[in-house]
Amino acid sequence: MQEVAAADVAAFFAPERPGPLIHAHVAATGVGRCSADGWPDPVTVTAELPGGNIAVRGAPAPLAGLRGLIEAGPEWLPALREVDRGVAAWPRLVSVLPPSSDVPAPVHPVRRLTPQDAAVIELLHPSIAWIGETWDGAAGLAASGHAWAAFVGDRPVAVACSFYVGTRYEDIGVVTEPDHRGRGLSTACAAALITDIRRRRRQPSWTTSPDNAASRGVAAALGFVHQRDDVLFAVGVPVPTVD
């Protein structure tokens, strides 16, 4: 596989749909990379973000070194099993926020993160540090302009960000420090972010797992509507568990 420009393989990932917008995020942000099995006539391509968020398209092939949470059609499963016999499916629920839905105003003070917040984002509990993965870490998340946080003193205790940015959709990720859950902080951060997304003339989407009752509850409170069931394949890594 050789690295190629995101624009050169865009046709493999069209049309854009809500959910894990991995290629779209690479194209929109410059974070991550795209690869192809040959050029100028590739048949198998990948889009990869930091943290092991990977999308594969084209002719299924057992790609050497493939490791992470793989967004792929079911036709890829035999090839993925050649890479990892223990490949496991991680069920996902994809929802969208209808344009007509009124989003409640944040009931807790929140603010947009800035580049100056990078150091304090590094202090997030290790179990929720994944929120910055698709922005290449805390510094990228803080500087993205796509993240809102609730603070206690100078410390962020809840964050909502556009985990994936596309041209039509932005998929929201939210986290809250374990000691501050149940206070509506994630909902407040996400509500502020949704206003931003709509100002950018994009539609918010929300992806979570069926066993994540807290995430599903926040999505429901904000008015998200289930669109489809989906799955990611865990190749060489365990299926994530709910904290």
Kinemage of the C-alpha trace (Angstrom):
@kinemage 1
@onewidth
@group {chain A} dominant
@subgroup {mainchain}
@vectorlist {calphas} color= white
{ca met a 1} P 0.000 0.000 0.000
{ca gln a 2} L 1.221 3.485 -0.846
{ca glu a 3} L 0.067 6.791 0.554
{ca val a 4} L -2.157 8.859 -1.732
{ca ala a 5} L -4.092 12.092 -1.461
{ca ala a 6} L -7.555 11.823 0.060
{ca ala a 7} L -9.034 13.496 -3.019
{ca asp a 8} L -7.557 10.835 -5.284
{ca val a 9} L -9.595 8.031 -3.684
{ca ala a 10} L -12.720 9.993 -2.754
{ca ala a 11} L -14.885 8.052 -5.215
{ca phe a 12} L -14.317 4.837 -3.241
{ca phe a 13} L -15.965 6.411 -0.163
{ca ala a 14} L -18.906 8.129 -1.836
{ca pro a 15} L -21.628 8.879 -1.094
{ca glu a 16} L -21.072 10.345 2.358
{ca arg a 17} L -23.431 9.025 5.003
{ca pro a 18} L -23.692 9.629 8.755
{ca gly a 19} L -21.560 7.498 11.033
{ca pro a 20} L -17.798 6.909 11.029
{ca leu a 21} L -16.725 9.507 8.447
{ca ile a 22} L -13.117 8.390 8.373
{ca his a 23} L -12.149 9.326 4.808
{ca ala a 24} L -14.162 12.531 4.987
{ca his a 25} L -12.353 13.509 8.191
{ca val a 26} L -8.943 12.941 6.594
{ca ala a 27} L -9.989 15.085 3.641
{ca ala a 28} L -11.495 17.855 5.770
{ca thr a 29} L -8.834 18.133 8.467
{ca gly a 30} L -5.588 16.773 7.074
{ca val a 31} L -5.322 14.429 10.053
{ca gly a 32} L -4.582 10.818 9.112
{ca arg a 33} L -3.796 9.363 5.716
{ca cys a 34} L -5.157 7.441 2.752
{ca ser a 35} L -3.439 4.530 1.011
{ca ala a 36} L -3.929 2.515 -2.156
{ca asp a 37} L -2.594 -0.798 -3.458
{ca gly a 38} L -1.331 0.865 -6.613
{ca trp a 39} L -1.514 4.025 -8.655
{ca pro a 40} L -3.057 5.283 -10.876
{ca asp a 41} L -5.524 2.370 -10.952
{ca pro a 42} L -6.050 1.171 -7.362
{ca val a 43} L -8.507 -1.593 -6.543
{ca thr a 44} L -8.139 -1.559 -2.746
{ca val a 45} L -7.879 1.604 -0.645
{ca thr a 46} L -7.827 2.593 3.010
{ca ala a 47} L -8.391 5.731 5.059
{ca glu a 48} L -6.821 5.777 8.514
{ca leu a 49} L -6.991 8.105 11.502
{ca pro a 50} L -4.884 8.097 14.659
{ca gly a 51} L -6.109 5.666 17.277
{ca gly a 52} L -6.758 2.870 14.803
{ca asn a 53} L -9.939 4.177 13.179
{ca ile a 54} L -9.731 2.722 9.668
{ca ala a 55} L -12.055 2.447 6.655
{ca val a 56} L -11.377 0.008 3.810
{ca arg a 57} L -12.952 0.008 0.365
{ca gly a 58} L -12.641 -1.680 -3.005
{ca ala a 59} L -11.607 -5.289 -3.564
{ca pro a 60} L -11.268 -7.096 -0.200
{ca ala a 61} L -7.697 -8.156 0.539
{ca pro a 62} L -5.828 -9.347 3.661
{ca leu a 63} L -3.863 -6.149 4.228
{ca ala a 64} L -0.606 -6.728 6.093
{ca gly a 65} L -0.349 -4.839 9.353
{ca leu a 66} L -4.034 -3.931 9.458
{ca arg a 67} L -4.951 -3.311 13.095
{ca gly a 68} L -7.741 -1.316 14.676
{ca leu a 69} L -11.474 -0.734 14.456
{ca ile a 70} L -12.301 -1.312 10.813
{ca glu a 71} L -15.243 0.237 9.006
{ca ala a 72} L -16.001 -2.154 6.158
{ca gly a 73} L -18.797 -3.960 4.404
{ca pro a 74} L -19.575 -7.602 5.287
{ca glu a 75} L -17.816 -8.769 2.110
{ca trp a 76} L -14.543 -7.832 3.829
{ca leu a 77} L -14.954 -10.288 6.710
{ca pro a 78} L -13.108 -13.260 5.082
{ca ala a 79} L -10.122 -11.018 4.264
{ca leu a 80} L -10.123 -9.547 7.766
{ca arg a 81} L -10.118 -13.053 9.239
{ca glu a 82} L -6.973 -13.821 7.264
{ca val a 83} L -5.323 -10.970 9.141
{ca asp a 84} L -6.848 -11.850 12.531
{ca arg a 85} L -8.690 -15.132 13.051
{ca gly a 86} L -10.278 -13.643 16.159
{ca val a 87} L -11.807 -10.639 14.410
{ca ala a 88} L -14.893 -9.534 16.327
{ca ala a 89} L -17.874 -7.369 15.425
{ca trp a 90} L -18.679 -4.243 17.464
{ca pro a 91} L -22.347 -3.334 16.947
{ca arg a 92} L -23.052 0.358 16.408
{ca leu a 93} L -26.197 2.472 16.335
{ca val a 94} L -26.177 5.468 13.998
{ca ser a 95} L -28.611 8.328 14.601
{ca val a 96} L -29.161 11.739 13.048
{ca leu a 97} L -30.648 14.953 14.372
{ca pro a 98} L -33.584 16.104 12.228
{ca pro a 99} L -33.246 19.712 11.029
{ca ser a 100} L -36.580 20.512 12.654
{ca ser a 101} L -35.490 19.408 16.133
{ca asp a 102} L -35.144 22.135 18.739
{ca val a 103} L -32.024 21.617 20.830
{ca pro a 104} L -32.227 22.686 24.477
{ca ala a 105} L -29.913 25.473 25.572
{ca pro a 106} L -26.991 24.243 27.693
{ca val a 107} L -28.026 24.100 31.346
{ca his a 108} L -24.404 24.244 32.543
{ca pro a 109} L -21.719 26.763 31.564
{ca val a 110} L -19.668 25.472 28.631
{ca arg a 111} L -17.179 27.038 26.256
{ca arg a 112} L -15.354 26.261 23.065
{ca leu a 113} L -11.885 24.814 23.517
{ca thr a 114} L -8.945 26.878 22.269
{ca pro a 115} L -5.304 25.998 21.570
{ca gln a 116} L -4.459 27.274 25.047
{ca asp a 117} L -6.481 24.390 26.526
{ca ala a 118} L -4.160 21.676 25.210
{ca ala a 119} L -2.357 21.193 28.529
{ca val a 120} L -5.536 20.783 30.570
{ca ile a 121} L -7.056 18.392 28.007
{ca glu a 122} L -4.015 16.190 28.673
{ca leu a 123} L -5.346 15.879 32.240
{ca leu a 124} L -8.533 14.071 31.220
{ca his a 125} L -9.044 10.693 32.881
{ca pro a 126} L -7.234 7.992 30.841
{ca ser a 127} L -10.513 6.164 30.214
{ca ile a 128} L -11.869 9.107 28.205
{ca ala a 129} L -8.674 10.390 26.569
{ca trp a 130} L -9.835 8.725 23.330
{ca ile a 131} L -11.981 11.801 22.643
{ca gly a 132} L -8.953 13.472 21.025
{ca glu a 133} L -7.875 10.516 18.875
{ca thr a 134} L -9.252 11.686 15.556
{ca trp a 135} L -7.629 15.096 16.078
{ca asp a 136} L -4.239 13.473 16.753
{ca gly a 137} L -4.374 14.074 20.489
{ca ala a 138} L -5.107 16.786 23.028
{ca ala a 139} L -3.364 19.610 21.188
{ca gly a 140} L -5.198 18.881 17.951
{ca leu a 141} L -8.538 18.619 19.707
{ca ala a 142} L -8.028 21.886 21.578
{ca ala a 143} L -7.032 23.703 18.390
{ca ser a 144} L -9.722 22.149 16.189
{ca gly a 145} L -12.471 24.695 16.796
{ca his a 146} L -14.841 21.698 16.881
{ca ala a 147} L -14.901 20.972 20.636
{ca trp a 148} L -16.788 22.317 23.632
{ca ala a 149} L -16.136 21.568 27.307
{ca ala a 150} L -17.579 22.022 30.783
{ca phe a 151} L -15.079 22.977 33.464
{ca val a 152} L -14.756 22.708 37.215
{ca gly a 153} L -12.257 25.387 38.067
{ca asp a 154} L -9.555 25.192 35.421
{ca arg a 155} L -10.106 21.502 34.721
{ca pro a 156} L -12.329 20.185 31.907
{ca val a 157} L -14.698 17.492 33.175
{ca ala a 158} L -16.820 16.909 30.048
{ca val a 159} L -16.062 17.348 26.354
{ca ala a 160} L -18.111 17.083 23.176
{ca cys a 161} L -16.429 17.274 19.783
{ca ser a 162} L -17.006 16.551 16.146
{ca phe a 163} L -15.236 13.190 16.281
{ca tyr a 164} L -15.592 12.921 12.506
{ca val a 165} L -16.026 15.904 10.189
{ca gly a 166} L -17.552 15.471 6.763
{ca thr a 167} L -18.989 17.766 4.129
{ca arg a 168} L -22.620 16.905 4.938
{ca tyr a 169} L -22.412 15.425 8.428
{ca glu a 170} L -20.426 15.755 11.630
{ca asp a 171} L -20.468 12.772 13.987
{ca ile a 172} L -20.398 13.763 17.654
{ca gly a 173} L -18.305 12.191 20.402
{ca val a 174} L -18.858 12.991 24.094
{ca val a 175} L -17.073 12.078 27.325
{ca thr a 176} L -17.446 12.958 30.998
{ca glu a 177} L -15.040 12.408 33.875
{ca pro a 178} L -16.216 9.431 35.995
{ca asp a 179} L -16.773 11.573 39.109
{ca his a 180} L -18.940 14.098 37.277
{ca arg a 181} L -21.395 11.873 35.435
{ca gly a 182} L -25.146 12.149 35.793
{ca arg a 183} L -25.150 15.961 35.929
{ca gly a 184} L -26.052 16.692 32.315
{ca leu a 185} L -22.594 17.999 31.422
{ca ser a 186} L -22.213 15.926 28.237
{ca thr a 187} L -25.662 17.056 27.128
{ca ala a 188} L -24.733 20.700 27.683
{ca cys a 189} L -21.480 20.374 25.719
{ca ala a 190} L -23.180 18.509 22.881
{ca ala a 191} L -25.985 21.075 22.678
{ca ala a 192} L -23.465 23.876 22.156
{ca leu a 193} L -21.622 21.816 19.540
{ca ile a 194} L -24.846 21.065 17.655
{ca thr a 195} L -25.483 24.793 17.273
{ca asp a 196} L -22.018 25.121 15.748
{ca ile a 197} L -22.554 22.200 13.377
{ca arg a 198} L -25.807 23.653 12.137
{ca arg a 199} L -24.137 27.012 11.574
{ca arg a 200} L -21.689 25.173 9.339
{ca arg a 201} L -24.728 23.894 7.400
{ca arg a 202} L -24.054 20.287 8.306
{ca gln a 203} L -26.247 17.711 10.014
{ca pro a 204} L -25.206 16.275 13.390
{ca ser a 205} L -25.006 12.501 13.706
{ca trp a 206} L -24.420 10.290 16.736
{ca thr a 207} L -22.855 6.831 16.786
{ca thr a 208} L -22.769 4.609 19.839
{ca ser a 209} L -23.054 0.981 20.910
{ca pro a 210} L -26.291 -0.707 21.976
{ca asp a 211} L -24.946 -1.313 25.500
{ca asn a 212} L -23.974 2.322 26.111
{ca ala a 213} L -27.106 3.446 27.914
{ca ala a 214} L -25.612 6.777 28.972
{ca ser a 215} L -24.676 7.782 25.424
{ca arg a 216} L -28.023 6.644 24.089
{ca gly a 217} L -29.746 8.692 26.787
{ca val a 218} L -27.889 11.874 25.873
{ca ala a 219} L -28.675 11.359 22.200
{ca ala a 220} L -32.361 10.838 22.953
{ca ala a 221} L -32.487 13.929 25.175
{ca leu a 222} L -31.096 15.992 22.310
{ca gly a 223} L -33.596 14.640 19.785
{ca phe a 224} L -31.462 12.257 17.718
{ca val a 225} L -33.387 9.672 15.711
{ca his a 226} L -32.082 6.190 14.924
{ca gln a 227} L -31.164 5.839 11.262
{ca arg a 228} L -29.491 2.438 10.918
{ca asp a 229} L -27.620 -0.369 12.658
{ca asp a 230} L -23.962 -0.668 11.778
{ca val a 231} L -20.863 -2.600 12.795
{ca leu a 232} L -17.128 -2.065 13.120
{ca phe a 233} L -14.704 -4.985 13.015
{ca ala a 234} L -12.060 -5.221 15.739
{ca val a 235} L -8.896 -6.528 14.061
{ca gly a 236} L -5.956 -7.171 16.373
{ca val a 237} L -7.583 -5.148 19.141
{ca pro a 238} L -10.325 -5.903 21.691
{ca val a 239} L -13.872 -4.695 21.227
{ca pro a 240} L -14.205 -1.513 23.309
{ca thr a 241} L -16.227 -1.782 26.498
{ca val a 242} L -18.437 0.789 28.191
{ca asp a 243} L -16.617 2.575 31.020
